[in-house]
Amino acid sequence: METKMIPFDEGPVLDTNTLMAALGISRKDANDILWNLFEKEYIDLIPVLDEEKLNLLKPKE
């Protein structure tokens, strides 16, 4: 019997590239939408840090 991993999907990503692809708009228009949502406090533009990648940047003792 073969087992398969269940794919992990964090859900849709809202960023400049996904807006450009989904709506067929320019980079400027996509960024304007994101800034507008940020200013209305609908979204937070601060990215979530990837702890694993952050550990690679820390100086070694």
C-alpha positions in Angstrom: 0.0 0.0 0.0 1.4 3.4 -1.0 0.8 6.5 1.0 0.7 10.0 -0.3 1.3 13.2 1.5 -1.7 15.5 1.8 -0.7 18.8 0.1 -0.3 21.7 2.4 -1.9 24.9 1.1 -1.8 28.0 3.2 -4.6 29.5 1.1 -4.6 32.2 -1.5 -1.8 34.8 -1.4 -2.6 38.4 -1.8 0.3 40.2 -3.2 1.3 42.3 -6.3 2.0 39.3 -8.5 -1.3 37.5 -7.7 -3.3 40.6 -8.2 -1.6 41.3 -11.6 -2.3 37.7 -12.8 -5.9 37.5 -11.5 -7.0 40.9 -12.6 -4.8 41.5 -15.6 -3.6 44.8 -14.3 -0.3 46.6 -14.2 2.2 46.4 -11.3 1.4 50.0 -10.3 -2.4 49.3 -10.2 -1.8 46.2 -8.1 0.4 48.1 -5.7 -2.2 50.9 -5.5 -4.8 48.4 -4.5 -2.6 46.9 -1.8 -1.7 50.3 -0.4 -5.3 51.3 -0.3 -6.2 48.1 1.6 -3.4 48.8 4.0 -4.4 52.4 4.6 -8.0 51.2 5.4 -6.4 48.7 7.8 -7.9 45.7 5.9 -4.5 44.0 5.5 -1.1 44.1 7.0 1.7 44.6 4.5 4.4 43.4 6.9 5.5 39.9 5.8 5.6 37.0 8.2 9.2 36.0 8.9 10.3 32.6 7.8 12.1 31.3 11.0 14.1 28.7 9.0 15.4 31.3 6.6 16.0 33.8 9.4 18.2 31.3 11.2 20.4 31.0 8.1 21.1 34.8 8.4 22.1 34.7 12.0 25.9 34.8 12.7 27.3 31.5 13.8 28.7 31.3 17.3 
